[in-house]
Amino acid sequence: MSNIYEVVQQVLLGRCPPGEGKEFIKQLLAKNVGSREYSRGSCAFRLCRSLERREYHDFAGHLRQFLLTNKCGLTLTEELAQKLKELAEEFRLFIHGSLEIKALTHYPQWMDGATQHLAELYDFPRRRQTSMGLGDGILYHMTGYTHYISREQKAIISASMCLPPGHTLLACLPTSGGKSLVGQMPAFFFTEGGTISGAVTEAGSSIVVVPTVALAIDQAQSAGKYFKNAISDEHRPAAYYGNVGEAEKKRIYSGLKNGTLPLLFISPEATLSAPFQRVLLEAARRGRLNSLIVDEAHIVVDWGRSFRPEFQFLSSFRRRLLEESHGRLKTVLLSATLTEWTSAIIRELFAEDGNLVEIRGDALRPEPMFWLDRSRSEEEREEKILNILPLLPRPIILYVTKPERARAWLSKIKDRGFSCAETFTGETTSGQREYILRRWGDNELDIIVATSAFGMGVDKPDIRTVIHCCLPESINRFYQEVGRGGRDGFPSISILSYVPLVDSDETFHLINSSVLTAENIASRWESMRARPVEWTCGDTFWADTDYKPPHLEDKITGQRNADFNEIALLFLVRKKYIDILDTRDGQNLRRQVLVRMSKLDVLQNQGALLEEIAPLRERDWDYISLELQVMKDLAANSKTCWANSFVQTYSLTTELCGGCPACRRKNLLPYNSWQSLRIWGQENLPVASCISGLLSTWLGCGKEVLLYHSDAEPLSMHDLIALAQGLLKDGARQLIIPEPAQEKWRQMLEELPGENTYYSIFALPEVLEENVRPLIAGPVALVYPAHEELCRQAYHWTQDYLRQQEGSQVIHIAPKSLQIDGKKLSEQVEGGCYSTDKLIEKGKIDNDWI
């Protein structure tokens, strides 16, 4: 059996047991196959799995998907054909007399255009198009990659590598855009892949806060492959979580105290546990902590407001780490989607004045194809969804608003014969969550029925269908959940199934019950202030979040009451009434919070506090209400492209539509527009100016110099490599070269340094591209191409760069007789002219520096 199709055919003919076929496919998928092959192969794996277990409804769904993907029929045994004839109408399968089975492409009328548009989904066209960024020796020697995934990724990694101590980087990069490398590459570079023995000033440990334990473990394993030459386990990435073994915990603690552990992946809850806080604070005091990296940083707002206050408490703990590190700690905040509301709160919580660098590569997702259906009743919706479910490609996520609705939907789905389905809600215990996520990642589950609790940290690439049987409270939540599908870059289906009267009321009630009123905030604050655990000084005390406000005094409360108290405190922090200095565990494991009051006169008078915060809370409520109304407008909209609504929510994106009700109605094809890169605070990054040797002599105090080579022929690859090495030796840290062929570029990367010195190399088109300006500052060496028009554009770019960029210098590298706009380049460059021979010779000798 040489391929997956042949394996499946042999299984269906009974010539290969389904279990053996499943294991064979599993081994094929483990060989680092491409994303298209993985998505097709995972369907075949699930097909064999369900047949092995005789779960025929699940099997029929996977068989239909496999047939449509491969666009051909399969032959069955007579016994299997008889089983499937009972399900043929439900799953739109047709069995010939010759026992050949095919899938029919008939869909309900309410899924307008599905027959035409879903055919594209099964072709697996790559919808996400990016312009790759030229790699460098550091990237190549770490990963083996010759290019960055995108120019946006390249700019963000460059900012992370150059971020000064005490600064904050806020970066937005689309899903599957390579955010992981933003934290991993600096850790690899500064610890030299875990080969530095003992801590050094530039190294130290980086703490990566991720939403779930499963994601922490997965990312630690993924990062570990880059540290295969580490000198010991203490020099390799690790994951920390509640039930980590004692030996592993000891290794982690030792690695943090010594600054040798390059990366630690951890959840916010574990970060804020008392024992771990002590270890991190000690590491910060000893100068052993390099960076705090928060992945999925939008959770600070989206979840912190109602679900996970730990993400906002993290900002207070980060300030303590910054103080203990004497201002050295770097902070990196990463997300794929950021509204301006979210961005503003993140900046306020995690950055100090003048210490922020913000790089935004925000982009809408090209993968989702949107369908909208409005039903008159819940019963009508249930019938539609349960009838379409057999026809939709797996894996599937079905979102609802409340846990009880998730349980009801799961029961109905299982009653229809689908066995491999599970619920995931706020009531799912941490142990259950890890078990479900593991089975989901291993293709042991086909359908998840979930609330918004299922999302962060769910990084399965081949989810094909996302259904909303509810009205999300905002476009932001809706779009993030839709974004769980199609992470492999291929089309996915989004169905918004809406019952207007039922869903609107339910969502409003959910918001109303989870957003504290100004009266409730003031009452909860007064309860905690009036009964402090202890005062530490006149304006600072330990508050117990287990205390009940007056209206709950006679009632039994638990964690939900403590959560609301924490939300009240965090609201006062954001509005600058208080500051949180520390946290610790109190009775019943409820959190105690060390609070310093900023506005004593107001905070000690409940009436005055209520009067001040009421309009502030009203503004918050107005924003939340507006978000809900915008979502309701979207659910009623089949006339204008949905991208218009998404761009209003994500203001730094440009319009992009993978297919929506309005565009299908107008017979418009999916469309894209240019993504742009926006950079703020670039002046906070250090200018790479360490020119020495020959370059220092030639440049002097000037801004330009021309290094010429023979007019007879362009630089050979051998000479270009030697010249690049010579430039790097003399302190040039940014090189611009003509676009190289892939084979020659790999050859060049083999020779360029991968450690000790950070530098960037750009292909000329990266620099000339209007929409994605690279992160360049200081001296730049530019190798001119052979193409006359490109030479002209390159020269004019250098002149703009010299005028606009403070501290800029340009080293022109070109034939001596090159003319620009009819005049020799040597006559236009203000500095001197020197042969490249000496630098080329310098690059060929004494390569120990690399």
VOVEXZA-561788 format. One line per 2 residues: their letters; for each residue x negated, y, z of C-alpha. Coordinates in steps of 0.5 Angstrom, whole numbers, plus 500, padded with zeros to 3 digits. Layout:
a) X Y Z ~ ...
REM end
This chain:
ms) 500 500 500 ~ 497 506 498
ni) 502 512 499 ~ 507 514 503
ye) 513 512 498 ~ 510 505 497
vv) 510 504 504 ~ 517 506 505
qq) 520 502 499 ~ 516 496 502
vl) 520 497 508 ~ 527 498 505
lg) 525 491 501 ~ 524 488 508
rc) 517 486 505 ~ 514 490 511
pp) 516 491 518 ~ 519 498 520
ge) 514 498 526 ~ 508 496 521
gk) 510 502 516 ~ 511 507 522
ef) 504 505 525 ~ 501 506 518
ik) 504 513 516 ~ 502 515 523
ql) 495 513 522 ~ 496 517 515
la) 498 523 518 ~ 493 523 523
kn) 488 524 518 ~ 488 532 518
vg) 493 531 511 ~ 495 538 508
sr) 502 541 511 ~ 506 539 505
ey) 504 532 506 ~ 505 532 513
sr) 512 535 513 ~ 514 529 507
gs) 510 524 511 ~ 513 526 518
ca) 520 524 515 ~ 518 517 513
fr) 515 516 520 ~ 522 518 523
lc) 525 514 517 ~ 521 507 519
rs) 522 509 527 ~ 530 509 526
le) 530 503 522 ~ 526 499 527
rr) 531 501 533 ~ 537 500 528
ey) 539 507 529 ~ 543 507 523
hd) 546 514 523 ~ 539 517 524
fa) 536 512 519 ~ 541 515 514
gh) 540 522 515 ~ 532 521 514
lr) 533 516 508 ~ 537 522 505
qf) 532 527 506 ~ 526 522 504
ll) 530 521 497 ~ 531 529 496
tn) 524 530 498 ~ 521 525 493
kc) 527 526 487 ~ 527 519 486
gl) 531 513 488 ~ 529 507 492
tl) 531 499 492 ~ 535 496 498
te) 536 489 501 ~ 543 487 500
el) 543 487 508 ~ 541 494 508
aq) 545 496 503 ~ 552 493 506
kl) 550 497 512 ~ 549 504 509
ke) 555 503 505 ~ 559 504 511
la) 555 511 512 ~ 555 513 504
ee) 561 518 504 ~ 558 521 511
fr) 551 522 508 ~ 553 523 501
lf) 549 517 499 ~ 550 513 492
ih) 549 506 492 ~ 548 502 485
gs) 550 495 483 ~ 543 494 483
le) 542 496 490 ~ 538 502 488
ik) 540 508 493 ~ 540 516 491
al) 542 522 495 ~ 548 526 492
th) 547 534 493 ~ 554 536 495
yp) 555 541 500 ~ 561 544 504
qw) 564 550 500 ~ 562 555 506
md) 555 553 505 ~ 555 558 498
ga) 550 556 493 ~ 547 550 498
tq) 546 546 492 ~ 542 550 488
hl) 538 553 494 ~ 537 547 498
ae) 534 544 492 ~ 528 549 493
ly) 527 547 500 ~ 526 539 498
df) 520 542 493 ~ 516 545 499
pr) 514 551 495 ~ 509 555 499
rr) 513 561 501 ~ 508 565 505
qt) 503 568 501 ~ 497 572 504
sm) 490 575 502 ~ 485 571 505
gl) 479 575 508 ~ 472 573 506
gd) 469 569 512 ~ 462 570 515
gi) 457 565 518 ~ 460 565 525
ly) 467 563 523 ~ 463 558 518
hm) 459 555 523 ~ 464 555 529
tg) 470 552 524 ~ 467 550 517
yt) 472 555 514 ~ 469 560 509
hy) 475 565 509 ~ 480 568 515
is) 487 566 514 ~ 488 573 512
re) 485 580 512 ~ 490 581 518
qk) 487 576 522 ~ 480 578 520
ai) 481 585 523 ~ 484 583 529
is) 479 578 531 ~ 473 583 529
as) 477 588 534 ~ 477 582 539
mc) 469 581 538 ~ 468 588 539
lp) 472 590 545 ~ 469 594 550
pg) 469 592 557 ~ 475 595 561
ht) 479 595 554 ~ 486 592 552
ll) 487 590 545 ~ 495 589 543
ac) 495 585 537 ~ 501 582 532
lp) 500 577 527 ~ 505 573 524
ts) 507 566 526 ~ 501 561 524
gg) 497 567 522 ~ 491 564 526
ks) 492 568 533 ~ 489 562 537
lv) 482 564 534 ~ 483 571 537
gq) 481 568 543 ~ 477 562 541
mp) 472 566 537 ~ 469 571 542
af) 469 565 547 ~ 465 561 542
ff) 460 566 540 ~ 459 569 547
te) 457 562 550 ~ 454 560 544
gg) 459 554 543 ~ 458 552 551
ti) 450 551 550 ~ 448 557 554
sg) 446 554 561 ~ 449 559 567
av) 453 565 566 ~ 450 571 562
te) 453 578 562 ~ 456 578 555
ag) 459 571 556 ~ 463 569 562
ss) 470 565 562 ~ 476 567 558
iv) 483 566 561 ~ 489 564 556
vv) 496 565 559 ~ 501 561 555
pt) 508 560 556 ~ 508 552 557
va) 504 547 560 ~ 504 543 554
la) 502 548 550 ~ 496 549 555
id) 494 542 554 ~ 495 542 547
qa) 491 549 546 ~ 485 546 550
qs) 484 540 546 ~ 485 544 540
ag) 479 549 542 ~ 475 543 545
ky) 473 541 538 ~ 469 547 537
fk) 465 546 543 ~ 463 539 541
na) 455 541 543 ~ 457 544 550
is) 452 542 555 ~ 457 539 560
de) 464 539 561 ~ 464 545 565
hr) 462 548 559 ~ 468 546 555
pa) 475 549 554 ~ 480 546 560
ay) 487 547 561 ~ 490 548 569
yg) 497 546 571 ~ 500 544 577
nv) 498 536 577 ~ 492 537 574
ge) 487 531 577 ~ 482 533 583
ae) 476 532 579 ~ 478 536 573
kk) 481 542 578 ~ 474 542 581
ri) 470 542 575 ~ 475 548 573
ys) 474 552 579 ~ 466 551 579
gl) 466 553 571 ~ 470 559 573
kn) 465 561 579 ~ 459 560 575
gt) 462 563 568 ~ 460 557 564
lp) 468 555 563 ~ 469 558 556
ll) 476 558 556 ~ 482 556 561
fi) 489 555 558 ~ 494 556 564
sp) 501 558 565 ~ 503 565 568
ea) 506 561 574 ~ 500 557 575
tl) 496 563 574 ~ 499 567 580
sa) 499 561 585 ~ 495 563 591
pf) 489 558 591 ~ 488 560 583
qr) 488 567 585 ~ 483 567 590
vl) 478 563 585 ~ 480 568 579
le) 478 574 584 ~ 472 571 586
aa) 470 570 579 ~ 472 577 577
rr) 467 580 583 ~ 461 576 581
gr) 462 578 574 ~ 464 571 571
ln) 470 573 568 ~ 470 576 561
sl) 477 576 558 ~ 485 575 560
iv) 489 573 554 ~ 496 573 554
de) 499 569 548 ~ 506 570 546
ah) 506 577 550 ~ 513 579 548
iv) 515 574 553 ~ 513 580 558
vd) 519 584 556 ~ 524 578 553
wg) 524 573 558 ~ 521 578 564
rs) 527 582 564 ~ 532 575 566
fr) 528 569 566 ~ 521 569 568
pe) 518 575 572 ~ 511 572 573
fq) 510 575 566 ~ 511 582 569
fl) 507 580 575 ~ 501 578 571
ss) 500 586 570 ~ 499 587 577
fr) 495 581 578 ~ 491 584 572
rr) 490 590 575 ~ 487 587 581
ll) 482 583 577 ~ 480 589 573
ee) 478 593 579 ~ 475 587 582
sh) 471 586 576 ~ 468 593 576
gr) 472 595 570 ~ 469 590 566
lk) 475 585 564 ~ 478 585 557
tv) 485 584 556 ~ 488 581 549
ll) 495 581 548 ~ 498 577 542
sa) 505 576 539 ~ 508 574 532
tl) 514 579 533 ~ 514 586 537
te) 520 591 537 ~ 518 598 539
wt) 522 597 546 ~ 517 591 547
sa) 511 594 545 ~ 512 601 549
ii) 513 596 556 ~ 507 592 554
re) 503 598 553 ~ 505 601 560
lf) 504 595 564 ~ 497 592 561
ae) 493 598 558 ~ 490 605 561
dg) 490 611 558 ~ 485 612 552
nl) 483 604 553 ~ 488 601 548
ve) 486 598 541 ~ 493 596 537
ir) 493 592 531 ~ 499 591 528
gd) 500 586 522 ~ 507 585 523
al) 511 581 518 ~ 518 578 516
rp) 518 571 515 ~ 519 569 508
ep) 521 561 510 ~ 528 562 513
mf) 534 561 508 ~ 540 564 512
wl) 547 562 512 ~ 553 565 515
dr) 560 562 517 ~ 565 565 521
sr) 570 560 524 ~ 577 562 527
se) 576 557 533 ~ 571 553 537
ee) 575 547 534 ~ 574 549 527
re) 566 550 528 ~ 565 544 531
ek) 568 540 525 ~ 564 544 520
il) 558 543 524 ~ 559 536 525
ni) 560 534 518 ~ 554 538 515
lp) 549 535 520 ~ 548 529 516
ll) 546 533 510 ~ 541 537 513
pr) 534 536 513 ~ 531 534 520
pi) 528 536 525 ~ 534 540 527
il) 535 545 533 ~ 542 547 535
yv) 542 553 539 ~ 548 555 544
tk) 548 560 550 ~ 550 556 556
pe) 547 549 559 ~ 554 547 559
ra) 555 548 552 ~ 549 544 550
ra) 551 538 554 ~ 558 538 551
wl) 555 539 544 ~ 550 533 545
sk) 556 529 547 ~ 559 530 541
ik) 553 529 537 ~ 551 522 540
dr) 559 520 539 ~ 557 521 532
gf) 552 516 532 ~ 546 520 533
sc) 541 517 538 ~ 535 521 538
ae) 538 528 541 ~ 536 531 547
tf) 538 538 551 ~ 533 543 553
tg) 536 549 557 ~ 534 553 563
et) 536 547 568 ~ 531 542 565
ts) 526 541 570 ~ 519 542 569
gq) 517 534 568 ~ 523 533 563
re) 521 539 559 ~ 514 536 558
yi) 517 529 557 ~ 522 532 551
lr) 516 537 548 ~ 512 531 548
rw) 517 526 544 ~ 519 532 540
gd) 512 533 538 ~ 511 526 537
ne) 517 525 532 ~ 521 521 537
ld) 527 526 537 ~ 530 529 531
ii) 535 534 534 ~ 534 539 540
va) 541 542 543 ~ 538 548 547
ts) 539 555 550 ~ 534 560 549
af) 529 557 554 ~ 527 553 548
gm) 523 557 544 ~ 516 559 547
gv) 511 555 546 ~ 514 550 541
dk) 509 550 536 ~ 512 544 531
pd) 510 546 524 ~ 516 542 520
ir) 522 544 523 ~ 527 545 517
tv) 534 547 520 ~ 536 552 526
ih) 543 552 527 ~ 546 558 532
cc) 553 556 535 ~ 553 562 539
lp) 552 570 538 ~ 545 571 540
es) 544 578 545 ~ 540 581 540
in) 537 580 533 ~ 530 580 536
rf) 532 573 540 ~ 536 571 534
yq) 530 572 529 ~ 525 569 534
ev) 529 563 535 ~ 530 562 527
gr) 522 563 527 ~ 522 556 530
gg) 523 553 523 ~ 518 553 517
rd) 512 554 521 ~ 508 550 516
gf) 510 555 511 ~ 515 552 507
ps) 523 554 506 ~ 527 552 512
is) 535 553 514 ~ 538 558 518
il) 546 557 520 ~ 549 562 524
sy) 556 559 526 ~ 560 565 529
vp) 567 565 532 ~ 568 572 533
lv) 572 573 539 ~ 569 567 543
ds) 562 568 542 ~ 562 576 543
de) 566 575 550 ~ 561 570 552
tf) 555 573 550 ~ 557 580 553
hl) 559 576 560 ~ 552 573 560
in) 548 580 559 ~ 553 583 564
ss) 551 577 569 ~ 544 577 568
vl) 542 585 568 ~ 542 588 575
ta) 546 595 576 ~ 543 601 579
en) 547 599 585 ~ 545 592 585
ia) 538 594 585 ~ 538 600 590
sr) 542 595 595 ~ 536 589 594
we) 531 594 595 ~ 534 597 601
sm) 534 590 604 ~ 527 588 602
ra) 525 595 605 ~ 529 595 611
rp) 526 588 613 ~ 519 588 611
ve) 515 581 613 ~ 509 586 615
wt) 507 593 614 ~ 499 594 612
cg) 499 602 612 ~ 504 607 612
dt) 507 606 605 ~ 505 599 603
fw) 508 593 606 ~ 510 586 604
ad) 517 585 601 ~ 520 578 602
td) 524 576 595 ~ 528 571 599
yk) 532 577 603 ~ 539 577 601
pp) 543 584 599 ~ 549 586 604
hl) 554 583 599 ~ 551 576 599
ed) 549 576 607 ~ 554 570 608
ki) 553 566 602 ~ 548 561 601
tg) 543 563 596 ~ 537 560 593
qr) 532 562 587 ~ 537 566 583
na) 537 571 589 ~ 530 571 589
df) 529 572 582 ~ 534 578 582
ne) 530 581 587 ~ 524 580 583
ia) 527 583 577 ~ 529 589 582
ll) 522 590 584 ~ 519 590 577
fl) 524 595 575 ~ 522 600 580
vr) 515 598 578 ~ 516 600 570
kk) 520 606 573 ~ 513 608 577
yi) 517 608 584 ~ 513 603 586
di) 506 599 585 ~ 505 591 586
ld) 498 590 589 ~ 499 583 591
tr) 503 577 591 ~ 503 570 596
dg) 508 564 597 ~ 513 566 603
qn) 518 561 606 ~ 522 556 602
lr) 516 558 597 ~ 519 564 595
rq) 515 570 593 ~ 512 575 598
vl) 510 582 594 ~ 505 587 597
vr) 509 593 595 ~ 506 600 595
ms) 511 606 595 ~ 510 612 590
kl) 516 616 592 ~ 517 615 599
dv) 522 620 600 ~ 527 617 595
lq) 525 610 596 ~ 527 611 604
nq) 534 614 602 ~ 538 609 598
ga) 543 614 596 ~ 538 618 593
ll) 534 612 590 ~ 541 610 587
ee) 542 617 584 ~ 535 617 581
ia) 535 611 578 ~ 543 610 575
pl) 541 614 569 ~ 535 610 568
re) 539 604 568 ~ 544 607 564
rd) 539 608 558 ~ 537 601 559
wd) 544 598 559 ~ 545 603 553
yi) 539 600 549 ~ 541 593 551
sl) 549 594 548 ~ 546 597 542
el) 542 591 541 ~ 548 586 542
qv) 552 591 537 ~ 547 590 532
mk) 547 583 532 ~ 555 583 532
dl) 554 587 525 ~ 549 582 522
aa) 554 577 524 ~ 560 580 520
ns) 555 582 514 ~ 555 579 508
kt) 555 585 503 ~ 548 588 504
cw) 541 584 505 ~ 539 582 512
an) 532 584 511 ~ 535 591 512
sf) 537 589 519 ~ 531 586 521
vq) 526 592 519 ~ 531 596 523
ty) 529 591 529 ~ 522 591 527
sl) 520 598 525 ~ 513 596 522
tt) 515 591 518 ~ 517 591 510
el) 523 588 507 ~ 523 581 505
cg) 528 576 504 ~ 528 568 503
gc) 535 568 502 ~ 541 571 505
pa) 549 571 504 ~ 549 578 501
cr) 543 576 496 ~ 546 570 494
rk) 552 573 492 ~ 549 578 488
nl) 545 572 485 ~ 538 575 487
lp) 532 571 488 ~ 528 571 494
yn) 523 577 494 ~ 517 580 498
sw) 514 586 499 ~ 507 588 501
qs) 505 587 508 ~ 501 593 511
lr) 496 593 517 ~ 496 599 522
iw) 491 600 527 ~ 491 605 533
gq) 485 607 537 ~ 480 604 533
en) 476 610 536 ~ 476 606 542
lp) 471 601 539 ~ 464 602 539
va) 461 604 532 ~ 456 598 530
sc) 450 603 530 ~ 443 599 531
is) 439 600 525 ~ 432 599 525
gl) 426 597 521 ~ 425 599 514
ls) 433 601 514 ~ 431 606 520
tw) 425 609 516 ~ 429 610 509
lg) 436 612 512 ~ 432 617 517
cg) 438 622 519 ~ 441 622 513
ke) 448 618 511 ~ 446 615 505
vl) 440 611 501 ~ 440 607 495
ly) 436 600 495 ~ 435 598 487
hs) 434 592 484 ~ 432 590 477
da) 437 592 471 ~ 435 586 467
ep) 440 582 471 ~ 444 582 477
ls) 442 579 484 ~ 441 572 484
mh) 445 568 490 ~ 438 566 493
dl) 436 573 493 ~ 443 576 495
ia) 442 571 501 ~ 435 573 503
la) 437 581 502 ~ 443 580 507
qg) 439 576 512 ~ 434 582 511
ll) 439 587 512 ~ 442 584 518
kd) 435 583 521 ~ 434 591 521
ga) 441 592 524 ~ 446 593 518
rq) 452 589 521 ~ 457 590 516
li) 456 588 509 ~ 460 589 502
ip) 459 584 497 ~ 462 583 490
ep) 468 577 490 ~ 464 571 490
aq) 465 564 487 ~ 468 559 493
ek) 462 554 491 ~ 456 560 492
wr) 460 563 498 ~ 459 556 502
qm) 452 556 500 ~ 451 563 502
le) 454 561 509 ~ 450 556 510
el) 444 560 510 ~ 447 566 514
pg) 447 567 522 ~ 452 564 526
en) 450 566 533 ~ 446 571 537
ty) 449 577 532 ~ 456 579 531
ys) 457 582 524 ~ 462 582 518
if) 462 581 511 ~ 467 584 506
al) 469 582 499 ~ 470 588 495
pe) 477 587 494 ~ 478 587 501
vl) 475 594 502 ~ 479 597 496
ee) 486 594 498 ~ 490 600 500
nv) 495 596 504 ~ 490 592 509
rp) 485 597 511 ~ 479 593 514
li) 476 595 521 ~ 470 598 519
ag) 466 603 522 ~ 458 605 522
pv) 453 603 517 ~ 455 599 511
al) 451 596 506 ~ 455 595 499
vy) 452 591 494 ~ 455 594 487
pa) 458 589 482 ~ 457 588 475
he) 464 591 473 ~ 463 598 471
el) 470 600 473 ~ 469 596 480
cr) 463 600 481 ~ 466 607 480
qa) 472 605 485 ~ 467 602 490
yh) 462 609 490 ~ 469 613 491
wt) 471 609 497 ~ 464 610 500
qd) 465 618 499 ~ 471 617 502
yl) 468 613 508 ~ 463 618 509
rq) 468 624 509 ~ 473 621 514
qe) 469 616 519 ~ 465 619 524
gs) 458 616 525 ~ 458 613 518
qv) 452 611 513 ~ 452 607 507
ih) 447 603 504 ~ 448 603 496
ia) 445 597 493 ~ 445 597 485
pk) 441 597 479 ~ 437 603 479
sl) 440 605 472 ~ 447 604 474
qi) 452 610 472 ~ 458 613 476
dg) 462 617 472 ~ 457 619 467
kk) 451 620 472 ~ 446 616 475
ls) 448 613 482 ~ 441 615 484
eq) 442 622 482 ~ 449 622 486
ve) 446 619 493 ~ 444 624 498
gg) 438 620 501 ~ 432 616 498
cy) 431 611 493 ~ 427 604 495
st) 426 597 492 ~ 430 592 495
dk) 424 587 494 ~ 421 589 501
li) 428 587 505 ~ 429 581 500
ek) 422 579 502 ~ 423 580 510
gk) 430 576 509 ~ 426 570 506
id) 421 569 512 ~ 421 569 520
nd) 428 566 520 ~ 428 564 528
wi) 432 570 529 ~ 438 567 527
REM end
